[in-house]
Amino acid sequence: MQLFSFTVLSTSLLALFASADHWDNFENFIERFNKKYNSIKDFETRFEIYRDNMEYVIAENALNNSYTLGETVFADMTQDEFHFYKNNFMVGSSCGAFSSTLSTVPSSIDWRTKGAVTPVKDQGQCGSCWSFSATGAMEGAWQIAKGNLVSLSEQQLVDCSAGIKYGNHGCNGGLMDGAFQYAIDNGMCTEGDYSYHAKSGTCTECQPVVFMSSCTDVTPQNEVDLEKAVAMGPVSVAIEADTRTFQMYTGGVITGSSCGTNLDHGVLVVGYGTEGTQPYWLVKNSWGESWGEDGYVKIEKSSSTKTKGTCGIAMQPSFPVV
């Protein structure tokens, strides 16, 4: 239920409705995502932003890109609002060097089908993407090593790994490597034991059930090594995701022209494969299941050993070791 009545609308807004085909869609959007606006002025502003975003979607989809855009929960946000709302990753690495004895890797892999990936979660209005990436990597590592998939606590990392020692700042950003180091020192509690609140809080005592022994930084700017790492388990990566393409993404493979390499968002690579003739990385996001392909995004994959990767995906990969 909205915070004001739609029966009293300004003349300017009625004019917008008369000149656009998006009003019915906007009504459905409000209901679908349970949107609430504080005033008629706010409602007018959000409709105009929604209309502009959907016009962009129509224009982009007409280009027959390898990806499709559409209505997402972020369709009533400007790009600046979207960046502030979701993207808060801090650059840095502190784990050991990568080495692999794999001589060959499978042509495709999806760790979801092997029981090593928990359902997609939602970070909400908190810049805690790094914690979701880190827990996802630890969940996968634990399942592969122990045969038991446990949903781990992002809130524990948000509250307890903040500060100079681990380099994290709760809802104001953090590092997956810092989260791994915290887990090595302290162990990880379950999501059920230490539930998520989407805000920074005071560290609370809980009972750790999952433990890491070390962590590894995959060779930067080397998608061959990244492929080897993903063949062993899910890998935390950082990407640039504050683009309009990510904001409105609904499916397909995002390619290099759609994003840059200014890292601002932590996510989890859970596999790779090919869509048509286009190789891709299969990436688990933390924006809920309604975004993207049921909460996932495919990002262009190459076999380069000297590039940052599409959206910077090969710049800062890392994973924990049980």
N, C-alpha and C positions, 0 to 999 in steps of 0.2 A: 504494500500500500504506500502510495507516495505521500510526501509530507505536505502537499497542497493539492487543491482540486484542479483537474485539467479542464473543467468546464469554463473557467475564467481565463481566457488567453488573450495576450496582447495583440493589437492590430498587426504589429510587425511579424509576430510569430505566425499568425494566420496567413499572412502574405507568403511566408516561407513555405508553409504547407501547400499553398496553392501553386507554387512554382516548382515543387519538388515531388519526386516519387518515393521519397524515403520515409514519410511519416508513419505509414502502417508498419514498416520495418522497424522504425524507432520504438513504436509502441510494443512490438514483440520483443525487441532488444531489452527494454526496461523490465518486462515481465520475466524474460529468460534468465537475466542475470541479477534480478531483484535489485535494480538500481533505485536509489532514493535521492531526490534533489531538494535543496533547502528552500527554494523560492522559484517563482516564475522566471525571474531573471536567470537564475542558475539553469533552469530547465531550457530556456531559450539558447543559452550559451552552449550547453551540452548537445542540443539538437544540431546546432550549426557545426560544431566540431564533428559530430557523428556523420552528418551529411557530407562534409568535406572529406572525411576518411573513406566513406563508401564510394565517393566519386573517384578517389585515388585508386581504390580497389578495382573498380570497373575499368579504369584506364590501364592499370598494370596487367590485369588478366587478359586484356585484349592483345597484349604483346606476345602471348603464347610462351611465357617463361616456363622453366622447368619446375616451377612452384606455383601454387595458387594462393591468393589472398581472399579474405572474406571477413564476415562479422565475428569479432572476438570480444571478450569482456573489456578490452581496452579501446573499443571503438569510439568511446566518448571522451577520450583523452587526447591532448596535444602531444607532440613528440617530447617536449620538455617535461611534461607531467609524467609521461610514460618512463622516461629515463630516471627521474627522481623516485618514482614509485617502485621500480623493479631492479635497477641495475646498480650494484654497489660492491664490485670486486676490487681487491687491492693486489697489485702486482708484487710478486716475490716468490722465492723458492728456497727450501732448506733441507731437502731430503738427499739420500744417497744417489750415486750415479747408476744409470741403467745398463744392464747387460742381459743378453738373452741367448740361450742355447738352441732356440728354435731354428731349424734349417728351412722348414716350410711352414706356412700358415694356411688355414682353410680359406677357400675363396669367399666365404661369407660366414658370419656368426651372429647370433642373437642370444645374448645371455638371459633374456626374458624366458625363452623356451627351455632353458636349463635350470630354471628355478632360482636364479641368482639376483633377481631384481624385484624390489618391493613395488607396490602400486605408486603411481605418480602422486606427489604431495603438492601442497600450495603454500608458498612462503608468505602470502598475504602482503600487507603494507609494511614490510620490514626488509631491509637490505641484507638478508641472511642467505642469499643464494649459495655462498661458499660453504655454509654448514650443510645444506641439502646435497651439494655435490660430494662433500666429504663423507657424510653418512652413507650415501649410495655406494660409494667405492668400498667403504668398510663393510657394509651389508653384503656386497658381492664377494669380497675377499673371504669373509667368515663362512659364507655358505659354500664356497668352492672348497675351502680347507676342511670344514667341519660337517658339511651336509645339512646345516640348519640355517634357514633364512630368518633373521631377526630384524624387525624394524627398530632402528636406533633413534636416539633423541637429538634432534637439531637444537632444541632449547637448551640442553646441557652445554652444547658448544657455544651457543649465543651468550649464555650467562657465565659460564665457568672458564672459557678460554680467552676471555677479554683481558687486554693488558699487554705490557711490554714483553713478557716472557714468550707468548705465543703470537703476538702481533695482530690480534683480532680486536674488532670493535663492535661486537654485537650486531645490532640492526644498522649500523653505520659502515659495514663492510668487514671483510676478513680474507683469510688465505686458507686454501685447502691444506697446504703443507703445515700451517700452524695448527689446524684442527687435528691432523694426523699426529703431530708431536704431542698435543694434549692427550689424545687417546693412548699413545704409547706410555705416557707417564701415569695416566689415571684410569684407563679403561672406559668403556662406554655403557651407559644404561639404556634400557629399552624406551621406546616412545611411550608405552603405557605407564612406565614408572616416572617419567619426566616429560610431561606433555607439552606441546607447542602452544605458545601464546602470541606469537608474532610481535613481540616487543622485548627489549632488553630488560633483564631483571637481575636479582641477586642469586648467586650460585647456591643451589640447594643440594643437600646430601641425597645421594641415591645409591643403589646397589649395582655396580658394574657387572655385566655378564659377558661382554665381548672385549677382547684384548688384542692389540696390535704389537708387533715386535719392532717394526721399522717401517720406513717408507722410501719410495724411489721416485726420482725425477726422470722422466723419459727424456731422451735426447731432444733438445729444442730444435724446431724447424726441420724435423725429420719424420715424415709420414710413414716411412717404411718401419722405423722403430715403433712408432705409435701403433701401427697395425700389429706388430709382434706383441706389444703390451696388451692390446685389446683382445688378442687371441688367448691371452692368459686370464683375463678378467676385466670387469668394468674399470674405466680410467677417468679420473677427474681431469677436466680441461677448463680453460677460460676462453671466452669468445667475446667479440663485440656484438652486442644484442640490442643496442638502443636505437635501432633503425626502424623505419616505418614498415619495412618488410617483416621483421620479427613481430612488431606490434600487431599486424593484421594477418599473420601467417596461418594458413589452415591446412596445407599439405604440399607434397612434392619435395624436390631437392633444391635447397638454397644454394646459389652459385656466387662466385667471387664478386660480381658486380653489385651484389645486394647488400654488402656490408664491408667494413674496413677491418683494421687490425688493432684498434684501440681497445684493449681488453677491459671489459666492464661487468662481466657476468660469468659466474661459475656454474657449470653443468656437468653431466656425466655421459661419457661415451659407453654405450652398452652393446655395441656391435657395429657391423659394417656389411655392405652388400651392394647390389646394383639394381637400379630402377630403369628399365629399358636398357640403354647403353651407358647410363650415368652412374658411376660409382659414388657411394655416399657413406658417411658416418651416421650411425643411428644414435641419436642423442636424447637422453631423458632430461626434461626441464623440470622446473619447480613452480609452474604457474597454474597448476590444476589440470584436470583431464579435459576441460572444455576448450583449452587452447591447443592449436596445432593438430597433430594426428594423435588424438587421445592423450595429449600431454607431451608428445615427442616431436622432434624435428629432425629432418634429414639434411645434412650439410655436405656439400661437394667434397669428395675424397680424391686425392692424387697419390702418385707413387714417388713424389719428390723428396729428396733429402736435403733441400736447400731453400725451402720456402716456408713462410709463416703459416700457410694453409688458409683455406677459405674462412673468413671471419676470425682469423688468428688461432684456429683450433689446434695447431701444432706448436704454438709458442711456449706453452707452460703446462704440459701434461704431467700428471703424477698419480701414484697409487700407493695404498698401504699394503703391508705384508703382515700376515698373521704370525 
